[in-house]
Amino acid sequence: MSITRRRFVGTLASTLASLPLVGLARHAHAAEPLKISHQFPGGTLEAGDFRDRLCRKFAAEVEARTKGALKFQIYPGSSLMKTVAQFSALRHGALDMTLYPIPYAGGEVPELNIGLMPGIVTSYEQGAKWRNAEVGKALTDLLADKGIVIVSWIWQAGGVASRAAPLVNPEDARGMKVRGGSREMDLMLKAAGAAVLSLPSNEIYAAMQTGAADAAMTSSTSLISFRLEEVSKYLTTGRNKAYWFMLEPLLMSKEIFDKLPRDQQQIILQVGVEMEKFGTEQAKIDDKLVADIYAKAGAKVVDLDQATVAKWQALAREAAWKDYAAKSPGCARILQLAEKTL
């Protein structure tokens, strides 16, 4: 029996209409690579900023385990979109994934400023507890409600690079122009007598070079990757003790995640957990490496002791922790849960 063109088209349309829309969306999305954006310098699987390498290792492992069903494209150095815009883009499904300093989103979701709350995390071991502790579950639920899935929990210790004078104790901050990295860090610095600057870590070099900033607090890896030793004469490290710990998780848009088949979702989450060991190991390596790099460049390097960390923590408790808790019942609850891990 012959089939007319009209009958063929009608049959095809009827068949397509009967297919699940979600399945079509998944198929269409899988046809193009998932985009992973971040602000850090690009490299390779084996060399460069470990946060970029972590993204590349994650992508390679997921692609292998899904037998190529999922592929990825990495956009380092904020080459896809500006740094701060990545969080909102993630929430609305305009970006697939990002490795993102979580307190950068504090203006949009105030509770997330806990990710760089001075003195609330003082070791990698303590930070690692967050994933399965009550505070981690609360943050996971909060981000899910905002349209985001936490794939990897990455913590980094940080230090201070400064141009004209060392910044070690709270009293050293008086009169200095300092980049803290979050609202809460800024509150602590203001309480110590500093003027504060708010800018992403990829803009610190220019601020230090021009004198707009006297000092900058950032992760050990960023102190290296952004070559701040070229504009610094002093370094306070985070290699032994630290009051500056940043949560920089690998995040995924929940809208995108929910469109994937369950087996692919499980692979993403499993590989995400596996990447945390790599992240912690590399962060610790950079805590030590940064001291060597700055010393070689001629900077004076200082390590913190417990007494100095306790001074900053006491100042933070009064200036930053109280302010954060007063913002909302949600912030107060997150802080209370975080304190349980101390």
Residue pairs with C-beta under 8 A, 6 or more apart in sequence:
22 259
25 259
26 259
26 260
26 261
29 256
29 259
29 260
30 69
30 70
30 260
33 71
33 72
33 73
34 70
34 71
34 72
34 73
34 96
34 97
34 256
35 72
35 73
35 75
35 80
35 95
35 96
35 97
36 55
36 58
36 59
36 72
36 73
36 74
36 75
36 96
36 97
36 98
36 99
37 75
37 78
37 79
37 80
37 81
37 86
37 95
37 97
37 98
38 51
38 52
38 55
38 74
38 75
38 76
38 78
38 86
38 98
38 99
38 100
39 76
39 77
39 78
39 83
39 86
39 200
39 201
39 202
40 49
40 51
40 52
40 76
40 77
40 99
40 202
40 221
40 222
40 225
41 48
41 49
41 52
41 76
41 77
41 225
41 226
42 48
42 49
42 52
42 74
42 76
42 77
42 79
43 49
43 52
43 53
43 56
43 76
44 53
44 56
45 53
45 56
45 57
45 60
46 53
47 53
48 225
49 76
49 221
49 224
49 225
50 221
50 278
50 279
50 282
50 283
50 285
50 286
51 99
51 154
51 221
51 248
51 279
52 74
52 76
53 282
54 99
54 152
54 154
54 250
54 275
54 278
54 279
54 282
55 72
55 74
55 97
55 99
55 250
56 74
57 275
57 278
58 72
58 151
58 152
58 250
58 271
58 272
58 275
59 71
59 72
59 74
61 271
61 274
62 70
62 72
62 267
62 268
62 271
63 70
63 71
63 72
65 267
65 271
66 264
66 267
69 264
70 260
70 264
70 267
70 268
72 97
77 202
78 86
78 202
80 95
81 89
81 95
83 104
83 200
83 202
84 104
84 200
86 95
86 98
86 100
87 98
87 100
87 104
87 105
87 108
87 148
88 108
89 95
90 96
90 97
90 98
90 100
90 147
90 148
90 251
90 252
90 253
91 146
91 147
91 148
91 253
92 147
92 253
92 255
93 147
93 253
93 255
93 256
95 253
96 252
96 253
96 256
97 151
97 250
97 251
97 252
97 253
97 256
98 250
98 251
99 154
99 248
99 249
99 250
99 251
100 248
100 249
100 251
101 115
101 116
101 181
101 200
101 201
101 246
101 247
101 248
102 112
102 115
102 116
102 246
102 247
102 248
102 249
103 112
103 113
103 114
103 115
103 116
103 181
103 182
103 183
103 184
103 246
103 247
104 200
105 112
106 112
106 113
106 115
106 182
106 183
109 142
109 146
110 324
110 327
110 328
110 330
110 331
111 139
111 142
111 328
111 330
111 331
111 334
112 139
112 142
113 182
113 183
113 184
113 324
113 331
114 120
114 135
114 139
114 247
114 324
114 331
114 334
114 335
114 338
115 182
115 246
115 247
116 181
116 182
116 184
116 185
116 244
116 245
116 246
116 247
117 182
117 184
117 316
117 320
117 321
117 324
117 335
117 338
118 184
118 185
118 188
118 243
118 244
118 312
118 313
118 315
118 316
118 320
119 243
119 309
119 312
119 313
119 316
119 317
119 321
120 245
120 316
120 321
120 335
120 338
120 339
120 342
121 127
121 130
121 155
121 245
121 338
121 341
122 241
122 242
122 243
122 245
122 309
122 313
122 342
123 242
124 155
124 157
124 280
124 283
124 284
126 341
126 342
127 153
127 155
127 245
127 247
128 153
128 155
128 276
128 280
129 136
129 341
130 136
130 139
130 153
130 247
130 338
130 341
131 153
131 276
133 337
133 340
133 341
134 337
134 340
135 334
135 337
135 338
135 340
135 341
136 153
138 333
138 334
138 337
139 150
139 334
140 150
142 330
142 334
143 149
143 150
143 251
144 254
147 253
147 254
147 255
148 251
148 252
148 253
148 254
149 251
149 252
149 253
149 254
149 257
150 249
150 250
150 251
150 272
151 249
151 250
151 251
151 252
151 268
151 269
151 272
151 275
152 249
152 250
152 272
152 273
152 275
152 276
152 279
153 247
153 249
153 276
154 247
154 248
154 249
154 250
154 275
154 276
154 279
154 280
154 283
155 245
155 246
155 247
155 248
155 279
155 280
155 283
156 219
156 220
156 221
156 245
156 246
156 248
156 283
156 286
157 219
157 220
157 238
157 239
157 242
157 244
157 245
157 283
157 287
158 181
158 217
158 218
158 219
158 220
158 222
158 223
158 238
158 242
158 244
158 245
158 246
159 217
159 218
159 220
159 223
159 235
159 236
159 237
159 238
159 239
159 242
159 244
159 290
160 167
160 168
160 178
160 215
160 216
160 217
160 234
160 235
160 236
160 244
161 208
161 215
161 216
161 218
161 223
161 228
161 229
161 231
161 232
161 234
161 235
161 294
161 299
162 176
162 214
162 215
162 216
162 232
162 233
162 234
162 235
162 236
163 208
163 211
163 213
163 214
163 215
163 231
163 232
163 233
163 234
164 214
164 233
165 172
165 176
165 214
165 234
166 172
166 234
166 236
166 300
166 302
167 173
167 176
167 178
167 215
167 234
167 236
168 236
168 302
168 304
168 308
169 308
169 311
170 191
170 192
170 311
170 312
170 315
171 192
171 193
173 189
173 192
173 193
173 194
174 192
174 193
174 194
175 193
175 194
175 195
176 194
176 195
176 214
176 215
177 194
177 195
177 196
177 197
177 212
177 213
177 214
177 215
178 189
178 194
178 195
178 196
178 197
178 213
178 214
178 215
178 216
178 217
179 196
179 197
179 198
179 199
179 204
179 207
179 213
179 215
179 216
179 217
179 218
180 186
180 188
180 189
180 196
180 197
180 217
181 201
181 217
181 218
181 244
181 246
184 316
184 320
184 321
184 323
184 324
185 217
185 244
185 320
186 196
186 198
187 319
187 320
187 323
188 312
188 315
188 316
188 319
188 320
189 196
190 196
190 319
191 315
191 318
191 319
192 315
197 207
197 212
197 213
199 207
201 216
201 218
201 219
201 222
201 226
202 226
204 213
204 216
204 218
204 222
204 226
204 228
205 226
205 227
205 228
205 230
205 231
206 212
207 213
207 216
208 216
208 228
208 231
208 232
209 231
216 228
217 244
218 226
218 228
219 246
219 248
219 283
219 286
220 237
220 238
220 239
220 283
220 286
220 287
220 289
220 290
221 282
221 283
221 286
221 290
222 228
223 229
223 235
223 290
223 294
224 286
224 289
224 290
224 293
229 235
229 293
229 294
229 297
229 299
230 297
232 294
232 297
232 299
233 298
233 299
233 300
234 299
234 300
234 301
234 302
235 290
235 291
235 294
235 299
235 300
235 301
235 302
236 302
236 303
236 304
237 287
237 290
237 291
237 301
237 302
237 303
237 304
238 244
238 245
238 287
238 304
239 287
239 288
239 290
239 291
239 303
240 303
240 304
240 305
241 303
241 304
241 305
241 306
241 308
241 309
242 304
242 309
243 304
243 309
243 312
243 313
243 316
250 272
250 275
252 268
257 265
257 268
260 268
291 301
291 303
294 301
295 301
321 335
324 331
324 335
325 331
325 332
325 335
325 336
326 332
